[in-house]
Amino acid sequence: MAKSSSKSALPDKSQEPRRIKFDDSDFDVLATVLDTQPELKICALALKESRKLEVKYPLKNLDVITKLLGSKKTLVVEGHRISAATIEKYLIKEDFPIEDENQLIARVHIALWRCKEDIRLSLQAPKDYASILKTLNA
């Protein structure tokens, strides 16, 4: 006669993923981590400004996003120059609608990475690209 298994059919709760929780006393920890990721600080700023403006979701286009700049035409923050033109270039129509704050943070983060990728690619471009293009067209 085989012995019955003593294992429970219930899941082992010690193996379940858990959410990390922070409270006000953790501000310094979070600020230190954000200092290593400037793009996330910009995302936090976008969320802060959207709450200040009491933004209503869903966002269907760029109008509300550009209002987050406030009265400034260009905002230079954390190594990024942000203007209505750059917002329009990197926050593309496929990013809309933005349904909630979480999507706002994600879309702003993606737009910042698009910008960084553009810069990276432009730095890799040959210095004398005009003459290279002429040889390709010859």
PLY file of the C-alpha trace (Angstrom):
ply
format ascii 1.0
element vertex 138
property float x
property float y
property float z
element edge 137
property int vertex1
property int vertex2
end_header
0.00 0.00 0.00
1.45 3.37 -1.05
1.80 6.12 1.52
-0.29 9.21 0.94
1.62 12.39 0.29
1.75 14.84 3.15
1.98 17.80 0.76
-0.97 20.13 0.82
-2.77 21.05 -2.36
-2.79 24.66 -1.14
-0.14 26.99 -2.58
2.91 27.77 -0.47
2.37 31.40 0.53
6.08 31.92 1.18
6.65 31.58 -2.58
3.99 34.08 -3.65
5.23 37.40 -4.97
4.65 40.27 -2.62
4.44 43.98 -3.18
7.04 46.17 -1.59
5.43 48.86 0.52
6.89 52.21 1.49
5.78 54.85 3.96
6.74 58.47 4.66
9.88 57.40 6.53
11.19 55.86 3.29
11.33 59.15 1.38
15.13 59.34 1.58
15.46 55.78 0.27
13.18 56.49 -2.69
14.88 59.82 -3.44
18.28 58.11 -3.45
17.05 55.45 -5.88
15.40 58.05 -8.14
18.66 60.00 -8.23
20.14 57.08 -10.17
17.30 57.15 -12.73
16.68 60.73 -13.89
13.98 59.69 -16.35
11.90 58.30 -13.50
12.25 61.62 -11.69
10.78 63.31 -14.77
7.92 60.79 -14.72
7.31 61.67 -11.08
7.30 65.36 -11.99
4.75 64.74 -14.74
2.51 62.92 -12.28
2.95 65.66 -9.67
2.01 68.36 -12.19
-0.95 66.34 -13.49
-2.29 66.04 -9.95
-1.77 69.76 -9.40
-3.84 70.44 -12.53
-6.40 67.83 -11.42
-6.14 66.08 -14.79
-9.11 63.92 -15.74
-8.54 60.63 -17.53
-8.56 59.31 -20.19
-6.20 61.68 -22.00
-7.03 61.50 -25.68
-4.26 63.71 -27.10
-1.26 65.89 -26.30
-3.21 68.94 -25.15
-3.18 68.12 -21.44
0.39 66.79 -21.55
1.75 70.06 -22.97
-0.13 71.97 -20.25
2.04 70.16 -17.71
4.87 72.47 -18.79
2.97 75.34 -17.21
3.84 78.81 -18.43
7.32 77.72 -19.53
7.82 77.11 -23.22
10.81 74.90 -22.51
11.71 73.04 -19.36
15.27 71.81 -18.86
15.31 69.16 -16.19
17.49 66.12 -15.39
19.45 66.50 -18.62
16.37 66.71 -20.85
15.06 69.73 -22.74
11.29 69.36 -22.78
9.06 71.52 -24.96
5.73 71.14 -26.71
7.68 70.15 -29.85
9.68 67.42 -28.11
6.58 66.13 -26.37
4.86 65.89 -29.75
7.88 64.15 -31.29
8.35 61.48 -28.63
4.84 60.98 -27.24
3.28 59.63 -30.40
-0.39 59.25 -31.33
-0.24 55.49 -30.72
0.42 56.26 -27.04
-3.15 57.54 -26.66
-5.52 57.27 -24.99
-3.82 57.40 -21.61
-6.32 55.80 -19.25
-4.86 56.58 -15.81
-1.86 57.78 -13.82
0.02 54.50 -14.26
-0.25 54.78 -18.03
0.82 58.43 -17.87
4.00 57.44 -16.03
4.66 54.57 -18.46
4.05 56.67 -21.59
6.27 59.53 -20.36
8.99 57.00 -19.52
8.76 55.43 -22.99
8.90 58.88 -24.61
12.05 59.72 -22.65
13.65 56.46 -23.79
12.73 57.26 -27.40
14.51 60.58 -26.98
17.59 58.92 -25.47
17.66 56.42 -28.33
17.51 59.23 -30.88
20.48 60.90 -29.18
22.41 57.63 -29.03
21.85 56.96 -32.72
22.79 60.49 -33.72
26.05 60.19 -31.79
26.86 57.02 -33.71
26.20 58.64 -37.07
29.27 59.34 -39.19
30.53 62.92 -38.89
30.70 63.35 -42.65
27.34 61.82 -43.49
26.75 64.11 -46.50
29.71 62.70 -48.42
28.72 59.17 -47.50
25.22 59.78 -48.88
26.76 61.13 -52.12
28.79 57.94 -52.58
25.68 55.82 -52.02
23.76 57.81 -54.62
26.62 57.71 -57.17
0 1
1 2
2 3
3 4
4 5
5 6
6 7
7 8
8 9
9 10
10 11
11 12
12 13
13 14
14 15
15 16
16 17
17 18
18 19
19 20
20 21
21 22
22 23
23 24
24 25
25 26
26 27
27 28
28 29
29 30
30 31
31 32
32 33
33 34
34 35
35 36
36 37
37 38
38 39
39 40
40 41
41 42
42 43
43 44
44 45
45 46
46 47
47 48
48 49
49 50
50 51
51 52
52 53
53 54
54 55
55 56
56 57
57 58
58 59
59 60
60 61
61 62
62 63
63 64
64 65
65 66
66 67
67 68
68 69
69 70
70 71
71 72
72 73
73 74
74 75
75 76
76 77
77 78
78 79
79 80
80 81
81 82
82 83
83 84
84 85
85 86
86 87
87 88
88 89
89 90
90 91
91 92
92 93
93 94
94 95
95 96
96 97
97 98
98 99
99 100
100 101
101 102
102 103
103 104
104 105
105 106
106 107
107 108
108 109
109 110
110 111
111 112
112 113
113 114
114 115
115 116
116 117
117 118
118 119
119 120
120 121
121 122
122 123
123 124
124 125
125 126
126 127
127 128
128 129
129 130
130 131
131 132
132 133
133 134
134 135
135 136
136 137
